[in-house]
Structure formats: structure tokens, C-alpha cells
Amino acid sequence: MPPKTAGPYTTESVDDYLKAILELGGSDQELVSGTAIAQHLGIRAASVTGMLQKLAVQKPPLVQYKKHHGARLMPAGQARALEVLRHHRLLERFLHDFLDYSWDEVHDEAERLEHFISERLEDRIAAKLGDPETDPHGHLIPERDGVLPQRKEVLLTGWACGVPAVVTSVSDRDPAALREMTRIGLKPGVAIVVEAGTRGASLRLKIGDQTEPVRVNQALAGGISVAPAIVPAGQVPASRR
């Protein structure tokens, strides 16, 4: 594997900003508003503008900032954000698989450690894990060369009724929501079907092999991403019969 080149000097706070912009901007790296960044990081919106301005004038610049519009990552900022994100997701997987942390505990621990592990330790963790593709919540792990794999997935709140789907990833930011998902059996890889006529305050889901449907409120469903399930040949979803 090729060695990584040294990136710009950053602090924990700068890393958090860069990772937030990466996660909020999506694969197209759209402009991310200061308000969205503030909500994501749990800080005051007034403090975001000054930081974005500082990141925009660093050499090399870490972000491109447009007043009243938002920010997107520049190449140096994107490289650092992907490195920190890789650290975070590898750490989550390591804590979960080897240290028996539950999936609702790993996020906060990884947040504290992600800034400090060396590239040597990163490589050893990845090798010990067998170079995993995802973290415990189903999120794709950036590759060592800084490439973040992509896949097509949509939020469960926008999925059509009666069409088989599989859970691909879930938000890791709310431990209580993750514990509720564990209770009802919603995890990456599980097959689901949204039953007809359940739009509104909650969705009624058929989950895996469970015989009884489960009610899931919109807040919980908003943190779950899904993709089409592979339907065995000869079977047609009930909504299409």
C-alpha cells in the first residue's frame, strides 16, 4: 500500500468541522449551511461563521466558504475529513467486534479517539478486522487511499409501501434510537416491507421473519436507510400483484 502524504495541521475542533461538512454535503459535496453544521455539532450557529472563514484562508485552504450560502470541502479538507472518518468507522468496528461494546456505545468512544491514532495503528486495526467494508451501523468505511465507496440508498421515510427492502445503514448519533432498533430487530442486512396505508405519524413494518408488524415512528424511520431487496425469481411483491 502506498504511504500517506502528510496533511495540513488540524485540531480536534477543525477535524469535527471537516467531518461534519463531509457527512452533510453528501457524495456531490453540496454547499452545507452554517445552521446545518451547528445542528450537527451541537454548537451555536454564531460560532460557525468565524471558524469557516478561518478554514477558508488557511494555506492550503480546507474549505470554500460563501457568505450566506455555506461551505464545501477543498481537496486538503476533504482528504483530512476522509482520514478522520476512516479512523472513526474502523474504531467503531474494532470496539464492537473485539471489545464487546454495543453499537449504541461505540460512537462516542470513537469520537474521542479518532483524532489521535497513528497511521500505523490504523493499518493494524484494519488488518486485524480483515479490512471491513462497513462499521457496525452499516456505514461504508473510506478506503486507505481516501476513496469513499458509494451505494444507492434512501431513507425509510421515503420508501414505497409493499416493496421489499433491506436496511443498509442507520444513524449512529442517538444511542436511545439504536437501543430501540435493537429491541425491534432493525439492523443492517435485515429485510423489511412497509405495509400499505401506514404513512403519517408512524410506519407499520414487516421485519425479517417476524410474524407481527411493528410500528416505527417517523423520527426513528428518519435515521434508517434502505435499498431494494433482491426478490427471488417468481415472487412478486403484494403491492404489484
Beta strands, then each sheet from edge to edge (+ up, - down):
strand 1: 63-66
strand 2: 70-73
strand 3: 154-155
strand 4: 165-170
strand 5: 191-194
strand 6: 202-207
strand 7: 214-217
strand 8: 224-228
sheet 1: 1+ 2-
sheet 2: 3+ 8- 4+ 5- 6+ 7-
end
